[in-house]
């Protein structure tokens, strides 16, 4: 009898997409069809109140906490009762299973230690057209539970077709370590973009092409508000740089000096190279500008006082360029930046004021303690690079950490990057976002500190300062782009080594 309700289309009626799908080769393995079910809209029966039942109930409620679950078990362990008590839609019946328990259910989980009972439940559920999961018996399952990776709204389910739960768990651990927590924020932004796109289908495609052009090597998409604030930030940075440059030119530099520096520019270009290399290290690792610069300049037989003054002045410009570049390339976590900003500035101002009032004789007692702490922290970071990642831990008192970093950077002559960056990374935060956020905050911290030094001490050795500024500003965009490209393990190792180098460099004055 011909099928008049659903006639089979002729070849002329079949669309190219349908024809391609029909002619596609069948998969060689794992024919499971992946779906994500809104389980909270269904009713679930769980038979079994032991350890396996607890495992199944935990998996259900972790993913769909408002699901209506009926638990039936001859004996129900206390841990399962405690879990059920936190979810009002879970009901527990401590009694033997009955076929009547299948009435009005949509999904069935058999999780006892009785294979015969499992076979009976499966047969009765199949007669009622209910989907069933039978613990440790893949052949009797209509569906499997997968290993789940979740980062906010992103959820990834992994299946091995019931062959190896261990492999699935290992893959889950790898993905949890690889995917940054900030992917949740990305999804929220994509939702906002989707909601804002107007027009017909063709116009929406053009808008999405503009948004995703940067991923293909094209120009980056920016909203009108972002463009506005970027221009404001750029204008403020240029204005500030011009103000400082004019002051330096007015009070410390004459035209003959500039001409002489350009004519005999061998040392000037060496300072540019030092600034460039130091900023590459600092931009990629979130620390190290002072270490690389100090070591390089002292190797040129420049006095320590001139080195210190030059670094503090030049770093104000290079940190501004670095922070802006990190922001442009998306390496900044806004919440972390806000948490670090005000405490870091207050700490820097306090440190600069105390240093200008009481001199450097007290600062030399603070730095050795910081160096020992960072030496141990650097070793810990390197060890962490070769250990299985345990996930991030909540960092308490981030404001106090920023305040201490700002204070030590001004009062002790350095330490913002090594202290703040290394501590946050050691706690499991994603290195690229930590480095970007700390680098952006460092501009404001250094700015607050430099204003005090500029007002009280003035500027000397302008050739060194200018060379470091030119090299640092030129290197900032390259360093910011590299910060998001290096593998996480490599960044852990590099950060750890830089922290150790910084601590040993600081301790050399105590030992020798």
Order of alpha helices (4+ residues) and beta strands (2+ residues): alpha-beta-alpha-beta-alpha-beta-beta-alpha-beta-beta-beta-alpha-alpha-alpha-alpha-alpha-alpha-alpha-alpha-alpha-alpha-alpha-alpha-alpha-alpha-alpha
